[in-house]
């Protein structure tokens, strides 16, 4: 009665191990979501202008991809550039500008999709002048 479980024990053990590995492999292929808190980095600042403050200075970015790729992501590798080229016609010394943040402003590795950005709008305080009071 007890020999039935132990008959062909190694074949049964190897079969279970293969089934577990296969389950992890198939399960890892399903797309997963993960959210990171990413800092906003101003880019394409027009000459003669300086970013004084950005509020909020971080946004929540939700990414979707294969489980293995998502787990390998480091928030420091995800870049969110805030293009400020639309503000070249500022005439005042200090100006508040509201910028929309698009999913296309976020640079992620291939195989990963940007699903959502929250908040999708930020307030930028721009100062006309030199870089002595840089962001």
C-alpha positions as CSV (number, residue, x, y, z in Angstrom):
1,X,0.0,0.0,0.0
2,X,2.8,2.4,0.9
3,X,4.9,1.4,-2.1
4,X,2.4,3.0,-4.6
5,X,3.5,6.5,-3.7
6,X,7.2,5.6,-3.9
7,X,7.0,3.6,-7.1
8,X,8.8,5.6,-9.8
9,X,9.5,8.3,-7.2
10,X,12.1,10.1,-9.2
11,X,10.0,10.3,-12.3
12,X,7.1,11.7,-10.3
13,X,9.4,14.2,-8.6
14,X,10.9,15.4,-11.9
15,X,7.4,15.7,-13.4
16,X,6.2,17.9,-10.6
17,X,9.4,20.0,-10.9
18,X,8.8,20.5,-14.6
19,X,5.2,21.3,-14.1
20,X,6.1,24.0,-11.5
21,X,8.7,25.6,-13.8
22,X,6.3,25.5,-16.7
23,X,3.6,27.1,-14.6
24,X,5.9,30.0,-13.6
25,X,7.0,30.4,-17.3
26,X,3.4,30.6,-18.6
27,X,2.2,32.7,-15.7
28,X,5.1,35.1,-16.3
29,X,4.0,35.8,-19.8
30,X,0.7,37.4,-18.7
31,X,0.8,41.3,-18.8
32,X,1.1,42.9,-15.4
33,X,0.7,46.4,-14.2
34,X,3.0,48.2,-11.7
35,X,3.0,51.8,-10.6
36,X,6.2,53.9,-9.9
37,X,6.6,57.4,-8.4
38,X,8.7,59.2,-11.0
39,X,10.3,62.7,-10.6
40,X,9.5,65.3,-13.3
41,X,12.6,66.5,-15.1
42,X,12.3,69.7,-17.2
43,X,13.7,69.4,-20.7
44,X,13.9,71.6,-23.8
45,X,13.9,74.8,-21.7
46,X,14.0,77.9,-23.9
47,X,17.2,79.9,-23.7
48,X,17.1,82.7,-21.2
49,X,14.6,80.9,-18.9
50,X,15.0,78.9,-15.8
51,X,12.7,76.4,-14.1
52,X,12.2,77.6,-10.5
53,X,9.7,75.1,-9.2
54,X,7.5,72.2,-10.4
55,X,4.4,71.2,-8.6
56,X,3.9,68.3,-8.1
57,X,7.5,67.3,-8.6
58,X,6.6,63.6,-8.9
59,X,3.9,61.7,-10.7
60,X,2.6,58.1,-10.5
61,X,3.3,56.2,-13.7
62,X,1.5,52.9,-14.3
63,X,3.4,50.5,-16.7
64,X,2.2,47.3,-18.3
65,X,4.3,44.5,-19.5
66,X,5.4,40.9,-19.1
67,X,6.0,39.9,-15.5
68,X,9.7,39.4,-15.9
69,X,10.2,42.8,-17.6
70,X,8.1,44.6,-15.1
71,X,10.0,43.1,-12.1
72,X,13.3,44.1,-13.7
73,X,12.3,47.8,-13.9
74,X,14.1,50.3,-11.8
75,X,12.2,53.6,-11.2
76,X,15.5,55.5,-11.8
77,X,15.7,54.0,-15.4
78,X,12.3,55.4,-16.3
79,X,12.6,59.0,-17.7
80,X,9.8,61.5,-17.7
81,X,10.8,64.6,-19.6
82,X,8.7,67.6,-19.3
83,X,9.1,69.6,-22.6
84,X,8.9,73.3,-22.0
85,X,9.3,74.5,-25.6
86,X,5.8,75.9,-25.7
87,X,6.7,78.8,-23.3
88,X,9.2,80.8,-25.4
89,X,6.9,83.9,-25.5
90,X,7.0,84.6,-21.7
91,X,7.5,88.3,-21.1
92,X,7.1,88.5,-17.2
93,X,10.0,87.8,-14.8
94,X,8.2,85.0,-13.0
95,X,5.4,83.1,-14.7
96,X,3.3,80.1,-13.8
97,X,2.7,77.7,-16.6
98,X,0.5,74.6,-16.6
99,X,1.8,71.7,-18.6
100,X,0.0,68.6,-19.7
101,X,1.9,65.3,-19.1
102,X,1.3,62.8,-21.9
103,X,2.2,59.1,-21.9
104,X,4.5,59.9,-24.8
105,X,6.6,62.1,-22.6
106,X,7.7,58.9,-20.7
107,X,10.6,56.9,-22.0
108,X,10.5,53.2,-21.1
109,X,12.3,50.1,-22.4
110,X,10.8,48.2,-25.4
111,X,8.1,45.7,-24.4
112,X,6.7,47.9,-21.7
113,X,3.7,50.2,-22.2
114,X,2.8,53.3,-20.3
115,X,-0.8,52.9,-19.2
116,X,-1.5,56.0,-17.1
117,X,0.1,59.1,-15.6
118,X,-1.4,60.7,-12.5
119,X,-1.6,63.6,-12.2
120,X,-1.5,64.4,-15.9
121,X,-1.0,68.1,-15.4
122,X,1.6,70.1,-13.5
123,X,2.3,73.7,-12.6
124,X,5.8,75.1,-13.5
125,X,7.2,78.3,-12.2
126,X,9.4,79.8,-14.9
127,X,11.8,82.6,-14.3
128,X,13.2,84.7,-17.1
129,X,17.0,85.2,-16.7
130,X,20.2,83.3,-16.1
131,X,20.8,80.0,-14.5
132,X,21.9,81.4,-11.1
133,X,18.7,80.2,-9.5
134,X,18.4,76.8,-11.2
135,X,15.8,74.2,-10.4
